């Protein structure tokens, strides 16, 4: 229960001469008069301290609210269990390069079947994984897996040789709720739908086979399969 404490410190003897406690809920004007009379009893130097302990209680309540908000913040930035397991499995490939093979390309795009395809899981942090993807001598592409506000985001970073971004870059999307520890689906976000012509129907699928033998990158548009590359995880470079 919150109380008002009256402390009378006698500086002549350096002793606490009076301590009186009043219940804040029943504190009356007569109690103030009592404190005043106590103060008049001394002619030597005194300091009277009136402490409102409920302020301390309020401080503790504020600390509790701050701690609760911190816990809530931690919960907010956490991925779903399936997305976290997928992210961890992908992170386990860090430091290795893997050779890829085009297994499907629709008539909508040029084939890469004759080109050397290589992905290098180069950078792994608690909230991001960067995978440069080389197509022949073209090293302009990097796949980004980023944890943002409790969601897993997949983006395509395209850059010129001097490191400046290309006009069409950073497209992708957030993982939906249909993924598992081995596969995640990334429907195009609003930015990608605006950037890529007819790109609003894009869905990127990234899969790690359950036997950890294959990493798959696949693109569908409006329910139609457009592109797929498989990387052999059994032969890291």
Protein Blocks (a to p, Z undefined) as FASTA:
>chain_A
ZZdddddddfklopafbdcdddfklgcfklmmmmmmmmmmpmbdcddddddfklmmmmmm
mmmmmmmmmmmmmmmmpccfklmmmmmmmmmmgoiacddddfbdcfkbccfklpccdddd
fbccfkbccddddehjbckbccddddeehiacdddddddfkopacfbghiacdddfkbcf
kbccddddfklmmmpghklmgccdddddfklpaccddddeehiafbdcdddfklcZZ
